[in-house]
Amino acid sequence: MVGIAVNLLLLAAKVAAGFLIGSASLIADGVHSGSDVGTDLAVLGGMHLGRKRPDARHPYGHGRFETMAGALVAGALILVGAYIAWQGVHALYLGEHSFPGRWVIAVALVSILMKEWLYRWTAQVARRLGSAALHANAWHHRSDALSSVAVVAGGIGGALGWGHADHLAGLLVGLMVVSAGGRTLLHVFHELSEGGLSKPEIDSIGRAIDDVNGVRQWHQLRGRRVGRETFVDVHVLVDPALSVVAAHRVSMDVETAIRVACERPVNAVVHVEPELDELASHHED
């Protein structure tokens, strides 16, 4: 909600100043800030749907709605970036000149400070919640800050008498925004294609399982994400002489260790097996 308020303020300020001054890159930067409002709303909607409890049709929950919200943000980044870059290329092709002046620099500097603060705050919350959609939206804020850096460079170039600097800055803005959107989209595709957890995450979970009393060995450790929730399953080998109750307690301790290692909502499934020589070849397969 804070992001929406900041983006609406920047949209009005940049577009108004851009038209008054005649700065193409500042208007484009304002459009970029306006697009952030749409992505903020998409993230709010995705997070609201993603928090719904599992039901008969969605037994694993609704976390993919939040992931799809991240995809919408990434798509918006790519489309807006391509539009801004095209405007810069078109203006350069026509040989248009622009001398925006010091007010462009002043407005853009304010935007840089506000959007960089918003990026850092949103990214911190995204890490705490484990939200891919919020992480994507944080980068949407960061891309706006980067685009304002390019606008400042264009304003300085125009003040020095180079009439193409503003349009070239608009082109660079677009390319940076497209790049940010592409990176975000790759992250989303990784999750939607059932991509696994990173090696450091798997290693951390493995070390946590090793420390559980009663676990002799483990194998077939897998993990994936559905929205902000992590799903992990693993097979653990225990003393064949343990009772069912004792073996179950070991599995509960493993689940607890996995949750602590992940530091986020975790759905863990632990399959307990007896450590027997005749099962060794099956484990290796």
Protein Blocks (a to p, Z undefined) as FASTA:
>chain_A
ZZmmmmmmmmmmmmmmmmmnopaklmmmmmmmmmmmmmmmmmmmmmmmmmpccdfklmno
jklmmmmmmmmmmmmmmmmmmmmmmmmmmmmmnopacdebjmlmmmmmmmmmmmmmmmmm
mmmmmmmnopaklmmmmmmmmmmmmmmmmmmmmmmmmmnopaklmmmmmmmmmmmmmmmm
mmmmmmmmmmmnopacdfklmmmmmmmmmmpghiabdchiacddehjbccddddddddfk
bcfklmmmmmmmmmmmmmmmnopacddddddddddfklmmmmmZZ
